Amino acid sequence: MNIRSFYKHYHLMLIPGIVLLIIFHLIPMFGIAIAFQNFKIGLGIWDSPWIGIENFTYMFELEDSKTIFFNTVFIAVCKIIAHLIVPLTFAILLNEIRFHIFKRWVQTVVYLPHFISWVILAGVVMDMLSLDGIINSALKMFGFEPIMFLAKNSWFPSIVVSSDIWKEFGFAAIIYLAALAGINPSLYEAAEMDGANRLKQLWYVTLPSLVPTVVLLATLSIGNILNAGFDQIFNLYNPLVYQSGDIIDTYVYRVGLVQAQYGLATAVGLLKSMIGFILIILSYKIAYKYANYRIF
């Protein structure tokens, strides 16, 4: 078998994936035209009147647009920062455990929420934060008044960020644990011979060795600056917290599918995609420059 026929089999294996990519990703791109139309379902894309950039102009005139863009960026940035700090801290602490059975048990427990859908976890969170939930029950025991956590704009962003950390920090720590496993043990031995205790070894050996991984993950996270988590917020929010919890994705869903303003919803989604595409390119350039990371 020559090399050309050998690679031919691999190319044939790509065909199902390429077909799915074309059907679900390339063909729907023609729907971008709706953003520039006064789209009517009865007329379809071909016969709906063309209105240029009026949907975009109208979008920026709405007070809601400023709110949803701010909420999206604010929640996404808070999640990015939290997902850098919490998994890193957890991985370092877990790495210090010498009792391997307990260490594996802890890893298994914290990984589990990652594999549970937000439909289920949102129900758990809402039960915990309800007026009769465990949090308010504890507040009553100490003489405090119960709080309607999911009905207050001041509480909702922190609930979103903290519940997302609870779901993902264990799984996100895998990367840091792998980086910790790759640190040369001789560095710790040399530090110990120089009289460094565990804390100083952490400060002068462990953390500097993790800096390239942290920088890489931080730069790659820039591309997700407009992804605040539709599944999570859609299952947690309600009209009382639209002011602090409504993001681009939930706004597009509500305006496009509920209110049938297809042109406006497509314009908002298209703007988000364009900004996200630019940020992804920027993040990969930064990652290549400072962390020597590239995918092609």
JOMOZI-V30873 format. One record per helix or strand of 3 or more residues. SS is the DSSP state (H for helix, E for strand). FROM is the first residue (numbers start at 1). TO is the last residue. Records with the same first field share a line. If there is no record, write none. Layout:
# JOMOZI-V30873
SS = FROM-TO, FROM-TO
This chain:
# JOMOZI-V30873
H = 3-36, 44-47, 54-61, 63-95, 100-115, 118-129, 134-141, 149-151, 153-181, 185-193, 198-224, 230-236, 239-245, 248-258, 262-291
